[in-house]
Amino acid sequence: MARLAYIRCQRKQEIEEFEQQAQADEVFIDLANEFGVTLNNSLEVMLEKLVSGDEVVVRGLSELADTVAEIRSLMATLRDIGTELHLLNSVSTGVLSDEGLKILTLIDTFIKEKEQIREKKKRKGRPVQPYPPNFLEVYKGYRNKEYNRLEAAKKLQISVNTFRDLIIVFEFRF
């Protein structure tokens, strides 16, 4: 029985605090942009590693999914595998019951109806891009002086200024 943890975050400080709280065997990290958008690559890897009896630790349900439909689907997947979900944010624990899943289904139906109305009012413009997929590995190499800022930016296929801005945002402490 393994204890796996997942966090969706923007800054190194959040990762460090979560690792202390979760006390997990393995931590999966997805870096999000300033709006919380991420590619969820680490979440998919974690879901593939899960076996019956494992425990998944997250800060809250909002880190696992962006919509009610995604939360409902993920909860069903975790139940099918036979894993236990542990939330560090105790406000969300009511969703884990059978009644909670039924309520999520009702809310999901309501939201889908609202989305049809919202689609007509969609905001146009350039979408905000998440961190590059291998940012965390390149960042660690950059901090360990394995390569300089220019080399790191080339590895990520972004400009040096963009790399600098990502580091500033990632290392920001409250």
N, C-alpha and C positions, 0 to 999 in steps of 0.2 A: 504494500500500500504506500504509494508515493504522495507527497504533498507538493502540488504544483501551484505556482502563483502566476497571475497575469496582471499587468498594469499597462494602461494607456496614459501616457504622460508627455510633458513637453520639456521638463527640466531634470537635470541630474539630481538635484535636491529631492525631488519627488521619488526617484528611484531608490536613493539611499534610505529615505524614511520608510518606504514601503518594504524594502528588504528586511529592515529591523522588525517591523510589525508582523510580517507574514511568516517569517521563520520557515521558509519552504525549502524543499530539496532542490528545486529548480525554479528560476524566475524567468518568465517570458515577457519581453518588453516591446511594445509598439510605440514609436515616437509619433506624436500628433503635431499638426501645425497649430497656429494661434487660435483656430476655430475648432480644434479637437478632431480634425479629419485625419484619418490614418488609413493605411492599406490593409491592416489587420493580418499581416503575414505571420507574426508570432502567435497570434490567437489560433490560426489554422494549424500551425505546427504543434501547438499544445493539444488541440483537440485530437490530432492524429495519434499523439503519444498516450492519451488517456486509456486506462483499462479499468475494469470493474474494481471498486474499492478505493480508487484514488480520491483525493480531496483537492478541490480547486479553490484557491483563495484569491479573492478580488476585493478592492475597496468598496465597490458598489456596482449595481447592475448597469449603470450608465457607461461603464468602461467596457462591458461585453458587447453592447449593441447600441445602435443609434435610433432604432425604431422599436415599437412594441412588437411588431411581427418578428423582428430579428431576436428579440428577447424570448418570445414564446418558442420560436424554433430552436434556439440554443438550449432553453430549459428542457425541451422534449429530447434533444440530443443527449444531454447530460443524464437524464433519467434512463434513456435507453441503454446507455453505456453502463450505468450503475455507479455513477460517481456522486460524491457529496459536494455541494457548493457551500463555501463558507464566506460570508460577507463581513468585512471589517466594519462597514457602515450598517448598523443594526436597523436603520429605518426601512431598508428594503427587504427584510426577512419575511414579511407576510406573503410575498410573491412566490415563495418556494413551495407552498402547499398546493393541493389539488384545486381548491377554491380559487387560489391566486391565479392559477393557469386559466381557469374558466373566465375570470374577470379580464385577464389579458386578452383572451379571444374576443370578448365583447368590445373592449377598448380598441382592439385592432380593427374590427369591422367599422367602428365609428370613425376612426382616423382615416381609413381608406376612402370613406365617403367625403370627408373633408378635403382629402388630397385631390380629389377630382375637381373640386372648386378652386383649390389653390393653383393647380396646373395652369389655369388661364392667366394667373397673375405672376407667373414665374419671372424671377429676376434674371435679366440678361447680363452678361459680362464674363470676364475671364475667371475661371474657377481657381481657388487658392490651392496650391500644390502642397502635399505633405512632405515630410522629410524624405530625402532620397533613401531608397531601400537599404543601403549598406552604410548609412550615416554613422551609426553607433560604432561599428568596427573601425571605420576611417577616423572617427573622432578619437577613439582610444589610441590608435597608432600615432595620430598627430600629437596627443598629449604626452605620449611616451617618447617623443622626439624621433620616431622612426622615419618621418618625412615632414617636410615643411608645409606651410599653408598652401603654396602653389601646387605642390604634388598632391596634397589631400583634395584640393578642389578639382584637379584633373581626374583623380580616381572617382569622384562623385559626378563628374561631367557637368560641373556648375562653375560659375565665375568665382574668383577669389573673394570679391565683395559679398556675394551671396553666401559663401562658406563662412566668412567672418560674421555676417548677420545671424546665421544659424547658430554659431557658437555662442554669440552674445545672448540670444534667446534661450538656448539650451542650458547655459550656465547661470542664468539669472536666479538670484536667491531673493526670497520675500523678506 
